[in-house]
Structures are given as C-alpha cells and as structure tokens.
Amino acid sequence: MTPLFSATLPVFLIAALGWVAGHRLKPDVPGYVRLVLYVFVPFLVFDQVAKAGSGPVALGRFTLAYLATYAGLYLAARLLTRLLALPPPVAKTLVAAAVFPNSGNMGLSVAFFALGEGGLERAVIYFLLSTIVLFGFGPVHFRGGGAGENLRLLFRLPFVWALFLGLLVAVSGFALPEVLARPVAMVGTAAIPMLLVGLGMQIARTPFRLGAFELLASGVRLLGGPAIAALAGRVFGLGGLDLALLVLLSGMPVAVNTYMLAAEFGGDADLAARTVAVSTLLSFLSIPAVLLWVG
C-alpha cells in the first residue's frame, strides 16, 4: 500500500492547498487557470513531446485505443439518456460528463506522481487527444454545427502549437541547447503543482449536491471509463505502462470545461457544475482503486 499511498497523497494534498487558498484568499480562479493553461502547460507539452521516445506504431495503437474508449463511453451515455428519457439539455450534459475527463489538472498530475516520467509522457498525449475531442466535438455536441469555428478555437490554444513544435524537434533529432532546455523543463515541471492548486480552487467555488444525476454521471465517468479503456486497450494490443496509463486516465473525474461548454452552448450548466464537484471528490476514492487494479 505504500507506493499507492505515495502516488495519490501528493495529488490530494496539493489540491487541498488550492481548496484552502480558494476559500481564504478568494483568488481570480479563471485568470489563474488561463495563466497555467496558456503559459505553463505549453512548456510541459513541448518538453514531454520533444523528449518522447515512443515509436509511431505504439503511439498509433494508443491513439486508437483512446478513440475506442471515447466512442464506447459516448454510446453508453447515449443509451442511458434514451433509457431514462432525459430532456435534451440534461441528456447532452450526461453525455459530455461521460466522455470528457479531467486529463489536465488531475490527469497529468496523477500520472506523474503514480507512474513517473514515463507515465507523464503518455499523459501528455492523452491530454492533447482529449483536448482536441473536447474543443472539436464539445461545442458541436451542445450547440450543433460550427465545425470551422471549433477548429479555429482549437488552434488558438498555445499547447496545440507546442505539440507541433515538440514533434518537429523529436523527428528532427535536434537538441535544445542547455541554456534553453533547462528553463523549458523547469517551467513545464511547475505546471504540475499549479494545475492541482487550480483544481482545488475550482472545487472551492463549485456547488456540491449529491443527487441521482450527479451520482450516475460520476459513476459512468469514474467506473465506466476504466472498464471500457481496459477492453479497448486489450483489443488494440496495449500492455504495460501504455495500458495502465490509458485505464488510469480514463477514470479521471469530469472535465471542468464541461461546465463552461454547457453554460456557453446550451447544456444544463448547474448540473454540469455539480457533477464536476461530485466526480472530483469521489475520484479521491476511485483513483486509488484503479491504481490497485492496474498494479
């Protein structure tokens, strides 16, 4: 149990620090989150992708397994909305909660503390894939249409360009000079605790209510995600660290941006906000269980 404890306790302690800061200091949480996502995370993405040592075949299988997991969760959530005859805004919110994991604040941090640098490398790829799905599919899911606008939104995100630059460096074999490589790595590493502090601050300002919808959506995300990911990973021949990382990150809580998309494009924003809070708190119990499962 000691490795499990050491992998999860730092995540919860740093998030708790953010929760205390959110209550006591009343910070500008949206401004803080933008700072981390637009300044610190691009350095993390670039650094990890530029140093990635995985071959294209393994990366391709990982991507296919992620897409299969996403498709399985989408179909399962759609089936639930039909069986329960949910009204359209509530149905859209349930589907979004099921398929959009918190692969940034929570996922990158858990992967780093639980699986080390190798886990972080794969977590960056998972984060980028889920970001593309979130901003490419999310607005269309809630509002319908507007694919071109969604692509323009996606390419305004600096960590997408950091991905391309990192791939260029990795493919070319070019090595950054030490005077640049060290500050890039330092800024990227700083993104991990800052993401967790931001998560804690967001939880502090999110309403909490343990209702039937919140429990259902959290269950699909926290339990259905790892189960479908395990099946998809086996189908596409993943094993070892790749499979463990796919299963672990597919069990992250509902993405905070689900609330933003619901509020902006036509879901049930109140339900989305409460589901983010409930799933995040419940994940403090489910993530150690998933870690035990993947070994």
C-alpha positions in Angstrom: 0.0 0.0 0.0 3.0 2.3 0.5 3.5 3.0 -3.3 -0.2 3.6 -3.7 -0.2 6.0 -0.8 2.8 7.9 -2.0 1.3 8.1 -5.5 -2.1 9.6 -4.5 -1.4 11.6 -1.3 0.6 14.4 -3.0 -2.2 14.9 -5.5 -4.8 15.3 -2.8 -2.6 17.4 -0.5 -1.8 19.9 -3.3 -5.4 20.1 -4.4 -6.4 20.6 -0.7 -3.9 23.5 -0.6 -5.7 25.0 -3.6 -9.1 24.5 -1.9 -7.9 26.3 1.2 -6.5 29.2 -0.9 -9.8 29.3 -2.8 -11.7 29.8 0.4 -9.3 32.1 2.2 -7.9 34.3 -0.5 -10.8 34.4 -2.9 -8.5 34.5 -6.0 -9.4 35.1 -9.6 -9.7 31.4 -10.5 -10.5 31.9 -14.2 -7.5 34.2 -14.6 -5.2 31.7 -12.7 -6.4 28.8 -14.8 -5.8 30.7 -18.0 -2.3 31.6 -16.8 -1.5 27.9 -16.2 -3.1 26.6 -19.4 -1.7 29.3 -21.7 1.8 29.8 -20.2 2.9 26.8 -18.2 1.2 23.8 -19.9 2.6 24.6 -23.4 6.1 24.2 -22.0 5.2 20.9 -20.4 3.7 19.7 -23.6 6.7 20.8 -25.7 9.2 19.3 -23.3 7.5 15.9 -23.0 6.8 15.5 -26.7 10.3 16.6 -27.7 11.8 14.1 -25.4 9.3 11.3 -26.2 11.0 8.0 -27.1 7.9 6.0 -28.2 7.7 4.7 -31.7 4.9 5.7 -34.1 3.4 2.2 -34.0 2.9 2.2 -30.2 1.6 5.8 -30.3 -0.8 4.8 -33.1 -2.2 1.9 -31.1 -2.5 4.2 -28.0 -4.4 6.8 -30.0 -6.8 4.1 -31.5 -7.4 2.7 -28.0 -8.2 6.2 -26.7 -10.7 6.8 -29.6 -12.3 3.5 -29.0 -12.7 4.3 -25.3 -14.2 7.6 -26.1 -16.6 6.0 -28.6 -17.6 3.4 -26.1 -18.4 5.9 -23.4 -20.3 8.1 -25.9 -22.5 5.1 -26.9 -23.1 4.0 -23.3 -24.1 7.5 -22.3 -26.4 7.9 -25.2 -28.1 4.6 -24.4 -28.6 5.8 -20.8 -30.2 9.1 -22.0 -32.7 7.1 -24.1 -33.5 4.6 -21.4 -34.1 7.4 -18.9 -35.9 9.6 -21.4 -33.9 12.7 -20.3 -34.7 16.1 -21.7 -32.2 17.4 -24.3 -30.2 19.8 -22.1 -29.8 17.1 -19.4 -29.1 14.4 -21.9 -26.3 16.5 -23.5 -24.8 17.2 -20.1 -24.7 13.5 -19.2 -23.0 12.5 -22.5 -20.4 15.3 -22.0 -19.8 14.3 -18.4 -19.2 10.7 -19.5 -16.8 11.4 -22.4 -14.8 14.5 -21.2 -12.3 13.5 -18.5 -10.2 16.0 -16.5 -7.0 14.9 -18.2 -5.3 18.3 -17.4 -5.5 19.4 -13.8 -6.0 15.9 -12.5 -4.8 13.5 -15.2 -1.3 15.0 -15.7 -0.7 15.2 -12.0 -1.9 11.7 -11.1 0.1 10.2 -14.0 3.3 12.0 -12.9 3.0 11.0 -9.2 1.8 7.5 -9.9 3.8 6.4 -13.0 6.7 8.8 -13.1 8.2 10.4 -16.2 7.1 7.6 -18.5 3.6 8.0 -17.3 3.7 11.8 -17.8 4.9 11.3 -21.4 1.9 9.3 -22.3 -0.4 11.5 -20.2 0.6 14.5 -22.3 -0.5 12.6 -25.4 -3.8 11.6 -23.7 -4.3 15.2 -22.6 -3.8 16.5 -26.1 -6.1 13.9 -27.6 -8.9 14.7 -25.1 -8.4 18.4 -25.6 -8.9 18.0 -29.4 -12.0 16.0 -28.7 -13.3 18.4 -26.1 -13.0 21.6 -28.2 -13.5 19.9 -31.5 -16.7 17.9 -30.5 -17.9 19.7 -27.4 -19.4 22.9 -28.9 -20.9 20.8 -31.8 -22.4 18.4 -29.2 -24.1 21.1 -27.2 -25.0 23.6 -29.9 -24.7 21.8 -33.3 -22.9 22.9 -36.4 -19.9 25.3 -36.4 -17.1 22.8 -37.1 -14.9 25.6 -38.7 -15.4 27.8 -35.7 -14.4 24.9 -33.3 -11.2 24.3 -35.3 -10.3 28.0 -35.1 -10.9 27.8 -31.3 -8.7 24.7 -31.1 -5.8 26.3 -33.0 -5.9 29.3 -30.8 -4.7 27.1 -27.9 -1.0 27.5 -27.4 -0.4 23.9 -26.2 -1.6 22.7 -29.6 1.2 24.6 -31.3 3.6 23.4 -28.6 2.7 19.9 -29.7 3.7 20.6 -33.3 6.9 22.2 -32.2 7.7 19.3 -29.9 7.0 16.8 -32.7 9.3 18.8 -35.0 12.1 18.7 -32.5 11.6 15.0 -31.8 11.5 14.0 -35.5 14.5 16.2 -36.5 16.7 14.9 -33.7 17.6 18.5 -32.8 18.5 19.0 -29.2 17.9 22.3 -27.5 21.0 24.0 -26.0 21.3 23.6 -22.3 20.6 27.3 -21.7 17.2 26.8 -23.2 16.4 23.2 -22.3 16.7 23.8 -18.5 14.3 26.7 -18.2 11.8 25.0 -20.6 11.9 21.9 -18.4 11.6 23.9 -15.2 8.5 25.9 -16.4 6.9 22.7 -17.7 7.5 20.9 -14.4 6.0 23.8 -12.5 2.7 23.2 -14.4 2.0 20.0 -12.4 1.5 21.5 -8.9 0.0 24.6 -10.4 -2.7 22.5 -12.2 -3.6 20.8 -8.9 -3.8 24.1 -7.0 -6.1 25.4 -9.7 -8.2 22.3 -9.4 -8.6 22.8 -5.6 -9.6 26.5 -6.1 -12.2 25.4 -8.7 -13.7 22.9 -6.3 -13.9 25.5 -3.6 -16.1 27.7 -5.7 -18.3 24.9 -7.2 -21.6 24.0 -5.6 -21.9 20.4 -4.2 -25.0 18.4 -4.2 -25.2 14.6 -4.2 -28.2 13.9 -6.4 -29.2 11.0 -8.6 -27.9 12.6 -11.8 -24.6 13.6 -10.3 -24.0 10.0 -9.0 -25.0 8.4 -12.3 -22.7 10.7 -14.4 -19.9 10.3 -11.9 -20.3 6.5 -12.0 -20.1 6.4 -15.8 -17.0 8.6 -15.8 -15.1 7.1 -12.9 -16.0 3.4 -13.3 -17.2 3.0 -16.8 -14.2 4.9 -18.2 -11.5 2.5 -16.8 -13.6 -0.6 -17.7 -14.1 0.4 -21.3 -10.5 1.6 -21.6 -9.2 -1.8 -20.3 -11.2 -3.6 -23.0 -10.1 -1.1 -25.8 -6.5 -1.4 -24.7 -6.6 -5.2 -24.9 -8.3 -5.0 -28.4 -5.5 -2.8 -29.7 -2.7 -4.8 -28.1 -1.6 -2.3 -25.4 0.2 -3.6 -22.4 2.4 -2.5 -19.6 2.7 1.2 -19.0 0.6 2.2 -22.0 -2.4 0.1 -20.9 -2.0 1.2 -17.2 -2.0 4.8 -18.3 -4.9 4.5 -20.6 -7.0 2.8 -17.9 -5.9 5.3 -15.2 -6.6 8.5 -17.1 -9.9 7.1 -18.4 -11.0 7.1 -14.7 -10.4 10.8 -14.1 -13.3 13.0 -13.0 -15.5 15.1 -15.2 -13.5 17.9 -17.0 -14.0 21.4 -15.6 -14.5 22.7 -19.1 -17.7 20.6 -19.3 -19.4 23.3 -17.2 -18.0 26.0 -19.4 -19.3 24.4 -22.6 -22.7 23.6 -21.1 -23.1 27.2 -19.9 -21.9 28.7 -23.2 -23.6 26.4 -25.8 -26.8 25.0 -24.3 -26.5 22.2 -21.7 -27.6 22.2 -18.1 -24.9 24.3 -16.5 -26.0 23.8 -12.9 -26.0 20.0 -13.3 -22.6 20.2 -15.0 -21.0 22.2 -12.3 -22.3 19.9 -9.5 -21.2 16.8 -11.4 -17.7 18.2 -11.8 -17.6 18.8 -8.0 -19.1 15.4 -7.1 -17.0 13.4 -9.5 -13.8 15.1 -8.4 -14.4 14.4 -4.7 -15.5 10.8 -5.4 -12.3 10.3 -7.6 -10.3 10.6 -4.4 -11.7 7.2 -3.6 -11.9 5.7 -7.1 -8.4 6.6 -8.3 -6.6 4.6 -5.6 -8.9 1.6 -6.5 -8.0 2.0 -10.2 -4.3 2.2 -9.3 -4.6 -1.0 -7.4 -6.3 -2.6 -10.4 -3.6 -1.6 -12.9 -0.9 -2.5 -10.4 
